[in-house]
Amino acid sequence: EDIFLMLLKQVFGGLFNIMLWICVACELTLAVIFEKDDTVTPLILSMVIVASGTLQWWTELQAESMMESLQNMQRTELVCVHRNIFQGGRKVAQEQWIEPGDLVPGELVVLEAGDKIPADIRIVFCTEGAEVDNAALTGESLPEARTVEVEGDGVAVHEAHNVCFFGTTVLKGRMKGIVFATGDDTFLGQINETMTQCARTRSTLETQIEHFVHVIAYVAMAVGVLSLVANLMSPVQRPIDLILENAATAFFAQVPEGLLPTVTISLMIASTRMVRRKVLVRKIDAIETLGCVSVLCSDKTGTLTSGCMTATDIVTHADGFATCRCTENEWAAPVQNASVLSLAQCGILNNSSKPNREGVMAGSPTEVAIMEACTRVFGDDRMQYQEQNPQVFEIPFNSETKWMLTIHADDLQPGAFRMVLKGAPERVLAMCTCVLNESSTVELSDQRRGEINTHLHKLMSGGRRVLCFAEMRLDGYADDFVFEGSSPEKCNFPMAGFTWVGLIGLEDPPKEGVKDAIAVLDDASCKTVMVTGDHPTTAEAIATRIGILKEDELANLPEEIREYTVVTGHQLAAYVPEGDGFENGACSEEQMEFWRKTVQHARVFARVSPVHKRVIVRAYQQIGGAIVAMTGDGVNDAPALKAAEVGVAMGIRGTEVAKEAADI
């Protein structure tokens, strides 16, 4: 929007400003027509109105400038495309690097790990085990696999595994794809389009001032008319110009000219203080609304949690199975437990993450998390250990086997190789016959298998993603032996009889300070609700840990109420109203009853779509009578951010769509 048009709106727009300008016009009319000499009053009032509007305009302009700085930090880099050119009368494919904005449908795009996807593309080639981060679109904290296989007719485009979407990131592998949508035609663009069609919810300050201005207008007009009538009916005969001046004075006296600058300056001071706390206020009246919020709807991934996978737990066997937190001293150099050391060795050897130019580990978030955790055990010796055990063969992870295998030579023992298997616990465990017990092995009996499964289920119920590690020693092979095969049936080496080493549990952990912040909100009678696209089990586990769900309260709830505490998108689908809200008979009585109970009892909404998020916000506003704040960072949060009285986006991690929709 043109900055001068924004200034004109601030100075001349709004009911209260219009009322003040009417006062100025009346004062000037009296001064000109009846030749009065009081031009100071309208001049000062005009200056007050212009100054107040200019201050608010300047504050919001500063916020927009800082927004542009954030956007410049996140510019997408040049994109590699293959284009056909004519050389010597022949069509030749040539690799070119172009701006993302220059892409058109039909282009062949080449993407590597770490690249941001510049458009919606359909994959025509990708390496085995390629993964993308769709958290900005779906809220899912785990990476999603990508393949070239065409999905069936019943699968929606945004759920297809052979499609990548604009705004997401390639985490692992290399892929080529055909652009089929750019700009507003992309999945992200369509969400943005639906968002622009929704009117922004007015702040409480706007509503209160408008109500106040209506009251003042009625009172001022009544007082002005009564003064006019009283002057006309007075036994003392007065000239018409004096009667009009008296009536106008009585009218103007009811108008609080100082209200506008007082409110504007107060909000500007608050906005400046917020900037010192790294909070950028785009609409300064949102500051006042923050103090009125009664329900906070918050996204999970990247908002309540760090948005970064972290290894949190390990399970090993040393005269019995035990779970250990990765933050404890047992998981830090120097390690005395041989079982823990072997697990760390497996995590370092069977790992596809690599250091980038800055020396930071890059790759799949899961692989990076495992590497960082295992590096704590080795410290400075990690690189040396990898060099002593070079990888000579690999079977990459794929969706059918659900495991990854690497084989490493041992420089200290010629002819000896070490196989390391990593993958889904049920698949890896089925290939094991022994359990590592310190520096020896014991048989994997049914009892021990049951104990492993008990620890596994405990971690999974806590919202962890669990990977299992196993190993096998190969002796008597020639140093130049060529390992071959892509599955257990095709390998020229044994693929049974592995030794179980341990489990590593990973999660996207809560941000530091979140639990305390939610406790403060509870004390302020503000209800916190988690609204996420992630899995219900993960969402419920995180909500319990940060205090949104309280186990003691849940235990005392009747069963018919407890089922409303965690609500899924599948449950919501049948009760979504037609249109943008619940007014004017948009819902049946059955739907209204469901939403009444949901608004009253729900604390977690999981596996919800962007449309669901907006409907949830509307339900709290229109059925619960609440003033709602929404926090989020992804594209899937944008419609809800705009629908809420206060939309709060994450500045650095947040997507551009989310930041454009937000007030703060």
N, C-alpha and C positions, 0 to 999 in steps of 0.2 A: 504494500500500500504506500502511496505517495506520502512522504513525511509531512508536507505542508497541509495535505488534506487531513492527516491525523491531527495536526495542530488546530485546524479550523473546527474539527469535531469536538476537541476538548474544550475550546473556548466558547463555541456557540451551541453545542449539542447538549442534550439532557434537559429535563423538565425544570430543574432548579436554575440552571443557567439562563434558560429562556425567560423565566420569571424575573430574574435579576435584570436582564436586558430590557424587559418591558418597563421596569422601574426607571432605568436610565433614559429610555425613550420618552416616558412621561415627564421626567424632570426637564429634559431638553425642550420638549414641546411647550411646557409652561414658561421656560426661560425665553424662548424665541417669540411665541405668540403674544404673551402678556408682558413682554419686555422686562422680565425679572432679571436680577443680577446674580442669582445663585447658580453659577455654572461649575462651582468647585465640587459640589456633592456628586453630580453625575460623572464628572471627570475622575474623581477618586474611586467611585464605585466601578467604573469601567476598567481602571487600572487594576483593581483588586480581582475582577473576573478574569482579565487577560493574564495576570500574573499567576493566578491559581491554575488556570488551564495550561499555561506554559510550563509550570513546574511539573505537573503530572505528565505532560507530553515529553518533557526532557527525561524524566525518570524512566518512563517506558521505552524511550528511544535508547537510553543507555543499556537497558536490559536486552533490547533487540541487537545492539551492537555486540554485546557479550555473547549472545546466542550465535551470531555470525562467526565469532572467533572460535566457538566450540565446533561449529560446522566445518570451518576451514581446517581444524585439527584432524577431522575425520574424512577428508576428501578421498574418494576412491582413486586408486592408482590406475595407470594406463592398462588397457586390456589387450591380451594377445589374441589375434584373429587370423584365420587363413582366408585369403581372398584370391580370387582368380584374376590374373592380369594377362594381357596378350604380349607375347615376345616373339618376334619373327613369324607372326601369323599363327602362332600356337597359343593355346590357353595354358597358363602355368600357375600352379598354386604357390602363393607367396605368403610368408608370415609377416604380419604387420602389427604395430602397437598403436592403438588409437584411444581417444577419450571415450569413457563409457557412454556419454551422451550422444556419440556418433554411431552407436550400434543400431542396426535395423533388423527386423525379423528376417530369418534366413541365414544370418551370419554364423560361421563356425567358430566358436570360442574355445580357447584352450585355457584350462584352469589348473593351478598347482595348489598344494597344501598351503594354507595361510591366505589365499586370495579371497577377496570379497566378490560375491557373485553379482555381476553388473546388470543382469536382466533375468527374466524367466527363461530357462533353457531346458530342452529335452535332451537327455544324455544319449549319445551314440557310441561312446567308448569311455570306459573307466577301469582303473586298475582294481584288482581284487581287494576287498575290504575298505573301499573308499567311504569316507564319512563326511557329513556336513553338520554344522551347528544351526539348528532351526529354532533356538530358544527365543529369538526376537519375534518369530511368527507364532509359535505354538506354546511357548512357556515350558517346553520339555527340557529338563536340565541335561539329559544324556544325549550324546551325538546320535545321529540317525544314519544308517547305512544307505548307500546308493548303488544301483545296478543299472544295466542296460536293458533288463528284461521288461517287456511291456506289461502293464497292469491290465486286469480284466475290466469289463464294461462297467461293473458296479462300483468301481473305486473312484472316489472324488479326486480331482486333479491335485489338491493340496495334500492328499494322503499318498500320492503315487511315489514310489521309490526310484523311478527313472526320470524325475523332474527336480530341478533345483530352482530356488526362488530368489529374486532380487532382494538384496539386503541381508542375506545369510552368508555364511563363511564355509569354505572348504577346510576341513580339519586334517584330513588324511587322504593320501592317494593323489592321482592325477586323472583328469577327465576332459573329454571334449563333448561339446553340446551345441545343438542348433537353437538359436534364439527364436522364440515364438511369441514373446510379448515384451514390450518396452514401455517405460513411462507410466501413464495412467492405466494402460491395459494390463500391467502386471498384477499379481495377486495383492501385493502391497499397495499398488495404486488404486485398486478397487476398494480396499479397506479405507483408504484415504478419501475416496469419492463418497462412500456412504457416510463418512464422518463429516464432510463438508455440508451434507444435506441436513444434518441435525443442528438445531439451534442450540447455541451455548446457554447453559443454565445461568440465570442471573444470580449475582452474589447477594448475600443478605444485606450488605450495605446499600446496594442499589435499590433493593426492595424497600428497606426502611426509609431511605431518603425520599423515594418516590411517594411513599405513604405520608411522610411528614410534609412534603411539599403540597400534596393535595389538601391536607388539613389546613396548612398555613394559607393556601390560596383561597379556600372557602372562608376562613376567618378574616383574612385581609379584605376580600371583596365585601363581606358582610359589614365589617367595620367602616370601610370606605363608603358604602351606600348609606348606612345609618348616619354617618357624619354629614354626607351630602343632604340627606333629608332633614336632619336637625338644623343645619345652616339655613336651608330654604324656609323652614317653618319658624325660625327664630324671630322674635319681635324686633330684634335689632337688624335693620336693613344693611346688608353687605354687598359690595360689588361682586359681579360674577367671577372675576379672576381670583378674589380672595376666597370665595366659596369653594372653587375648584382646588385652590392651593391647600385649603384646610382638609378637604376630602382626600386629596392625594397624599398629604402628610400623614393622615390617619391610616391610609392604606400602606404606605411605605414603612411606617413604624412597626408593622406586624412582620415584615420580611427580615429574617436574620442574615444580613449581608455578610457577617463574619463567619457564618457556618462553613462556607465553601473553602476559604483559605485555611481555616482551623483544621478541618478534616484532611485536606490535601497535605499540609505541612506535617501533621501527626503521622500520616501514613508514609510520607517520605522519610521521616526520621526512623520509623520502624523498618522500612525497606533498606536503609543504609546499614542498620544494625544487622539485618539478615545477611547482607553481602559479606560482612565480616565473618559470619559463620558459614560461608561458602554456600549460601542460599540465594539464588537469583530470582527476583520477583518480577514477572512479566506484566501482571495486572495488579497494581498496588492495592485495589480494593479487596483482593483475595486475602490480604493480611488480616483484615478485620474478620473475614469469614472463618479463618482458622480458629479463632477463639470461640466460635459457635458450633464447631463440628461435633456431632454426637456419634457418628459411625465412620470409622476409617476402613475402607476396602483396600487391601494391599495385595499386589502381585507377590509371588514367592521368589522365583528365580531372578537373582541380580538385585532384588530389593530387600527382602527379608534375609536372603542368603547371599553368599559372596559371588555366586555365578561362576565359581571355579571349582572343579572337582578336586577333592582332597582325600588322600588315604587316611582313614581314621582308626581302623582296627585290624589286627592280625590274629589268626588262630594257628598255633603250632602244637607239636606233641613233644613233651619231654617228661617221661614217666607220668603221662596223663595229658589230656587236651586242655588248653588254656587260651583264653582270649586276652589280648593285651592292647591297650590304647597306644596309638603311634606317637602320642605326646609324652609317654612315660619313658623313664630312663632305660628300660629294657630295649627300647628301639632307638638307641643312639650309641655312637662309637664311644669307648670300645665295648663291643658286645661279647658277653661271656657265654650266652646260650647258643650252642652250635646249631640248633634247629632254626632259631631266628636268623642267624647269619646265613644259613643255606637258603632261606626264603628270600632274603635280601639279594643274594647272588642271583637267584632265578629271576627276580624282578628286574635286575639290571641287564642280564644277558638277553632275556626274551622281551625286548622292548624296541618299538619302532620310532620312538621320539629321538630327535637330533637337535643339537645346539644350532641356533641361527647365527647371523653375523655378529649380533651383540653378545653372544655366548649364553643366551637364554634358551632353555629347552622348548622346542616347538613340535607340534604334532597333535594327535588326538588328546583331549583333556584327560582321558583315563590313563593313557600311556605316560603323559607328563606327570600326572599325580603319583603314579607308581614309581617312576624314576626319581622324583624329588624325595619321596619317602625313603626309598632304598639308599639314596645317596647319603642320607643322614647317618646310616650305619657305617658306610665306607669312608665318608669324608673325602679327603684328598686322594685316597687310594682307588677311587672308582675308575678313573681313566686307565690307570695301570692294570687293574683287574680285567677290564674289557680288552686291553691290548694283549694280555696273557691268554685270553680265551676268545680268539677271533671267530666270528660266525662264518661257517662254511656252507650252510644250507638252511633254507627256510620254507615252511609251508604257511602262507599267510592265512589270517583269519577269514572265514567265509560263513555265510548265514546257514549253511547246511551242517557243517561239522561243529561250528560254534567253538572252535579252539584254534590256537596258533602254535606252531612248533618251530623251534630253532635248534640247530646242532652246532656245537662249538668245539674247536680243537683245543687241546691242552698243550701249551708250549713247553710245559715242564715234564710232560709224560708223552713221548712220541707214540703214535698209534692209539692213543686214548681220546675218546670223544665224549662229550656230555650233551645229552638231549634234554631240552627244557620245554615242557608243555604248559600252556596257559589258556584258560577258557572258562566256559560255563561249568560250575561245580558238578552238575549231574553227569555231564559228558566226560570230564576229566577223571572223576572218581570211578567211573565205569571201566576205565583203562588201567586202573591201579590194582596192585596185589599186595603192596607193602606200605608201611608208614615209617617216615623218618623219625627216629627217636634219638635226639642228640646226634652222635656220630655213627650210630648203628641203625639197623632197620628191624621192625617187628611186623608180623603178619597183619594184614588188613582184615580182621575178623568182622563178623556181622555186628558184634557189639561196638567195635571201634567205628565202623561205618555209620551206625546209628548215632554215636556221639558226635561225629563230624556233622551229620545232618541236623542234630539239635543245635549246635553252634551256628550252622548256616541259617536255619530258620530264625534264630534269635537276631542275627544281624539283618536279615531281610525284613523282619517285622519292624525293625528300627529305621527303615527307609534306606538301608545301605544297598549299593550295587556290589555284588561279591564275585570275585574271580578266584579260581583255584589253580594252584601250581603243583606240578609233579616233575620228576626228573628220572633219567636212566643213564647209567654208565655203559659205554660201548668200548670194549677192549679187543685187541687183536686185529684191528683194521689197519690197512696200509695208510700211510700219511697222505697219499694222493688218491685215496678212494673217492669215487664220485657218487654222492648220494642222489637218489632219484625218487620221484613219486609225488603225488598230490593228494593222496588219500591212503588210509591204512591198507587197502587192498592192493594198491599199486606201488607201494614203497619197497625198495630193495634192502630194507633194514627192519628190525623188529619194531612193532608198534603196540605191543602188549607187555604187561609186567612192569609198569611204571611204579615209582615210589612216590607216595603222596607226601608233599612237603609242607603245604599250608594254605590258608585262605587270607586274602586281603579284602577288607571292606572299604568301599569308597562312598563318598557322598558330597553333595554341594552343601557345605556347613552353614549354619546361621552366621550372619555378620556379628562382629563384636559390638555389644551394646544394645542389640535389638531386644533382648529379653527385658532389660531394664527400661527401655523406652516403652514397651507394651505395658509394663507394670505402672509406669507414670500415667499412661493413657487411661488405664483402668481406674486409677485413683481420681482422675479428672472426669470420671463417668463417661468416657468415650469408648465405645465398643470397637474392638479390632476384629476384622474378618479377613481371612485369607482367600483370595480369588486367583486360582492358578490353572494353567493348562496341563500341569504335571499329573502324575499318577496319584490316585487317592491314598494309597498306602504311604507313599513318600510324603505327600502333603500332610497327612494326619500325624506322621511321626515328627516332622519338623514343627508343626503347630503345637504339639504336646511339649516339645523341648523348649520352645520360646514363650510358652505361657498363654497362647491363644486358647488352647484346649487344656482344661484342668482335670486330671484323672479323678480327684476326689469328688468333684462336682458331677462328672459323667457317671460315676458309680451310683449316685443317688437319684439319677433321672429315671423316670418310667420309660419302658421300652418304646412306647409310641412317640415319645418326645426325642429319645436318643437317636432315632433314625433320621432326624432332621438336623443333627449337629454337623454331619459331613454329607454334603449333597453333591452328586456328580452331574456332569453335563447331560448324561443319558437320562437322568431323572428329570432335568429341567426341560428337555426337548418337548415333552408332551404338554407343558404348561406355559410355554412362551406366548405372550399375547400378540395379537395382530397390531401392527403399527409400532409406535415408539414409546408406548406407556400403558398404564392401567386405567386411564380415565375414559369416560364416555362409553361405558359398556364394552370395552375391548376384551374383557375376560368373562368366562362363565363363572357361576358361583363355585363350582368345583375348583377351577383354577385360582380364584381369589382365596379360597380356604387354604389351598396348598401354599400360596405365597404368604398369607398371614402367619402360618406356622413357621415357614422358612425364615421370614424376616425376624421373627421372635426368637428362634432357637438356633439357627445355622451359625457356625463359626468357621467352617471350611467349605469352599466350593472348589471341586477338582475336575480336571478334564473338561473345562469349559471353553467355549469358542469366544472370539471377540464380541459377537452379537450377544451371547449369554452375559458377558461382563457388563455390557451397557444395560441390559434388562435388569440385572441384579441391582445396579446403582439406582435405576428408576423405581424398583420395588421398595427399596429403603426410603426413597424420597416420597413416593406417592402413597404407599401403603403404611410404611412405618412412621411417616411424618418426620424423618430424620434429615439433618443437614450432613451431607456426605462429602468426605474427602477420598480421593482415589490416588494411590501411588503406584507407579509402574515404570518400566523402561522399554518394553517391546512394542512392536506394531500391533500385537493383539490386545494391548492395553489402551490404545489410542481412543477408540470410541467411548470407553468408560471414562477416560481422563476428561474428555470434553463434556460428557453428560453430568459429571459431578460438579457440585458447587465450587470445590477446589480440586484442580488436577495438579498432581505433583509428579514430575518426571525426573529420572536420574540423569544428571548433566553429562558426565563423561561416558558412561556405558550406554546411556539411553539412545534409542534410534531417533532419527530426525522427525519421523512422523509423531512419535510420542512427545517430543519436546515442543513441536508446533501446536499440539493439542492441549498442552499444559498451561496452567497459570503461574506455576512456580517451578 
